[in-house]
Amino acid sequence: MLKAGIPPSAGFGIGVERLTRFICGLENIWDAVPFPKVAGIHSP
Protein backbone atom coordinates (compact mmCIF):
# COMPACT_ATOMS: atom_id res chain seq x y z
CA MET A 1 0.00 0.00 0.00
CA LEU A 2 1.17 3.50 -0.77
CA LYS A 3 1.85 5.86 2.08
CA ALA A 4 1.72 8.96 -0.11
CA GLY A 5 1.27 9.89 -3.74
CA ILE A 6 -0.20 7.92 -6.60
CA PRO A 7 0.82 4.59 -8.10
CA PRO A 8 3.10 4.59 -11.14
CA SER A 9 1.34 4.94 -14.48
CA ALA A 10 2.24 4.26 -18.08
CA GLY A 11 2.47 7.99 -18.78
CA PHE A 12 -0.50 8.09 -21.16
CA GLY A 13 -2.59 11.09 -20.19
CA ILE A 14 -4.27 12.52 -23.28
CA GLY A 15 -6.01 15.45 -21.59
CA VAL A 16 -9.49 16.84 -22.09
CA GLU A 17 -8.51 19.43 -24.70
CA ARG A 18 -6.67 16.93 -26.90
CA LEU A 19 -9.52 14.42 -26.62
CA THR A 20 -12.05 17.12 -27.55
CA ARG A 21 -9.89 18.17 -30.50
CA PHE A 22 -9.69 14.58 -31.71
CA ILE A 23 -13.42 13.83 -31.36
CA CYS A 24 -14.56 17.10 -32.97
CA GLY A 25 -11.95 16.98 -35.74
CA LEU A 26 -10.55 20.42 -34.94
CA GLU A 27 -7.31 21.53 -36.57
CA ASN A 28 -6.14 23.78 -33.76
CA ILE A 29 -6.09 22.85 -30.07
CA TRP A 30 -6.85 26.48 -29.17
CA ASP A 31 -10.39 25.90 -30.48
CA ALA A 32 -10.89 23.15 -27.88
CA VAL A 33 -9.64 25.11 -24.85
CA PRO A 34 -12.69 26.48 -22.99
CA PHE A 35 -10.78 28.78 -20.63
CA PRO A 36 -7.45 30.06 -22.06
CA LYS A 37 -4.74 30.71 -19.48
CA VAL A 38 -3.62 33.92 -21.19
CA ALA A 39 -6.37 36.46 -21.80
CA GLY A 40 -6.28 38.39 -25.06
CA ILE A 41 -4.61 35.69 -27.17
CA HIS A 42 -6.80 34.11 -29.83
CA SER A 43 -5.22 31.94 -32.51
CA PRO A 44 -1.52 32.09 -33.34
Biotite code that builds the C-alpha atoms (Angstrom):
import biotite.structure as struc

atoms = struc.array([
    struc.Atom([0.000, 0.000, 0.000], chain_id="A", res_id=1, res_name="MET", atom_name="CA", element="C"),
    struc.Atom([1.175, 3.498, -0.769], chain_id="A", res_id=2, res_name="LEU", atom_name="CA", element="C"),
    struc.Atom([1.853, 5.860, 2.084], chain_id="A", res_id=3, res_name="LYS", atom_name="CA", element="C"),
    struc.Atom([1.724, 8.964, -0.115], chain_id="A", res_id=4, res_name="ALA", atom_name="CA", element="C"),
    struc.Atom([1.265, 9.885, -3.736], chain_id="A", res_id=5, res_name="GLY", atom_name="CA", element="C"),
    struc.Atom([-0.205, 7.921, -6.602], chain_id="A", res_id=6, res_name="ILE", atom_name="CA", element="C"),
    struc.Atom([0.815, 4.585, -8.095], chain_id="A", res_id=7, res_name="PRO", atom_name="CA", element="C"),
    struc.Atom([3.102, 4.587, -11.140], chain_id="A", res_id=8, res_name="PRO", atom_name="CA", element="C"),
    struc.Atom([1.337, 4.936, -14.479], chain_id="A", res_id=9, res_name="SER", atom_name="CA", element="C"),
    struc.Atom([2.238, 4.261, -18.084], chain_id="A", res_id=10, res_name="ALA", atom_name="CA", element="C"),
    struc.Atom([2.471, 7.986, -18.776], chain_id="A", res_id=11, res_name="GLY", atom_name="CA", element="C"),
    struc.Atom([-0.499, 8.088, -21.159], chain_id="A", res_id=12, res_name="PHE", atom_name="CA", element="C"),
    struc.Atom([-2.593, 11.085, -20.191], chain_id="A", res_id=13, res_name="GLY", atom_name="CA", element="C"),
    struc.Atom([-4.270, 12.521, -23.283], chain_id="A", res_id=14, res_name="ILE", atom_name="CA", element="C"),
    struc.Atom([-6.014, 15.454, -21.592], chain_id="A", res_id=15, res_name="GLY", atom_name="CA", element="C"),
    struc.Atom([-9.493, 16.839, -22.095], chain_id="A", res_id=16, res_name="VAL", atom_name="CA", element="C"),
    struc.Atom([-8.509, 19.432, -24.701], chain_id="A", res_id=17, res_name="GLU", atom_name="CA", element="C"),
    struc.Atom([-6.671, 16.926, -26.899], chain_id="A", res_id=18, res_name="ARG", atom_name="CA", element="C"),
    struc.Atom([-9.516, 14.417, -26.617], chain_id="A", res_id=19, res_name="LEU", atom_name="CA", element="C"),
    struc.Atom([-12.050, 17.116, -27.545], chain_id="A", res_id=20, res_name="THR", atom_name="CA", element="C"),
    struc.Atom([-9.895, 18.174, -30.498], chain_id="A", res_id=21, res_name="ARG", atom_name="CA", element="C"),
    struc.Atom([-9.691, 14.578, -31.712], chain_id="A", res_id=22, res_name="PHE", atom_name="CA", element="C"),
    struc.Atom([-13.419, 13.829, -31.358], chain_id="A", res_id=23, res_name="ILE", atom_name="CA", element="C"),
    struc.Atom([-14.562, 17.102, -32.966], chain_id="A", res_id=24, res_name="CYS", atom_name="CA", element="C"),
    struc.Atom([-11.953, 16.977, -35.737], chain_id="A", res_id=25, res_name="GLY", atom_name="CA", element="C"),
    struc.Atom([-10.552, 20.424, -34.940], chain_id="A", res_id=26, res_name="LEU", atom_name="CA", element="C"),
    struc.Atom([-7.309, 21.527, -36.570], chain_id="A", res_id=27, res_name="GLU", atom_name="CA", element="C"),
    struc.Atom([-6.142, 23.784, -33.761], chain_id="A", res_id=28, res_name="ASN", atom_name="CA", element="C"),
    struc.Atom([-6.086, 22.847, -30.069], chain_id="A", res_id=29, res_name="ILE", atom_name="CA", element="C"),
    struc.Atom([-6.847, 26.478, -29.168], chain_id="A", res_id=30, res_name="TRP", atom_name="CA", element="C"),
    struc.Atom([-10.386, 25.902, -30.482], chain_id="A", res_id=31, res_name="ASP", atom_name="CA", element="C"),
    struc.Atom([-10.892, 23.150, -27.883], chain_id="A", res_id=32, res_name="ALA", atom_name="CA", element="C"),
    struc.Atom([-9.635, 25.109, -24.847], chain_id="A", res_id=33, res_name="VAL", atom_name="CA", element="C"),
    struc.Atom([-12.692, 26.481, -22.994], chain_id="A", res_id=34, res_name="PRO", atom_name="CA", element="C"),
    struc.Atom([-10.777, 28.783, -20.630], chain_id="A", res_id=35, res_name="PHE", atom_name="CA", element="C"),
    struc.Atom([-7.454, 30.063, -22.057], chain_id="A", res_id=36, res_name="PRO", atom_name="CA", element="C"),
    struc.Atom([-4.741, 30.710, -19.476], chain_id="A", res_id=37, res_name="LYS", atom_name="CA", element="C"),
    struc.Atom([-3.622, 33.923, -21.187], chain_id="A", res_id=38, res_name="VAL", atom_name="CA", element="C"),
    struc.Atom([-6.374, 36.464, -21.795], chain_id="A", res_id=39, res_name="ALA", atom_name="CA", element="C"),
    struc.Atom([-6.282, 38.389, -25.061], chain_id="A", res_id=40, res_name="GLY", atom_name="CA", element="C"),
    struc.Atom([-4.613, 35.691, -27.172], chain_id="A", res_id=41, res_name="ILE", atom_name="CA", element="C"),
    struc.Atom([-6.796, 34.106, -29.827], chain_id="A", res_id=42, res_name="HIS", atom_name="CA", element="C"),
    struc.Atom([-5.223, 31.939, -32.511], chain_id="A", res_id=43, res_name="SER", atom_name="CA", element="C"),
    struc.Atom([-1.521, 32.095, -33.336], chain_id="A", res_id=44, res_name="PRO", atom_name="CA", element="C"),
])
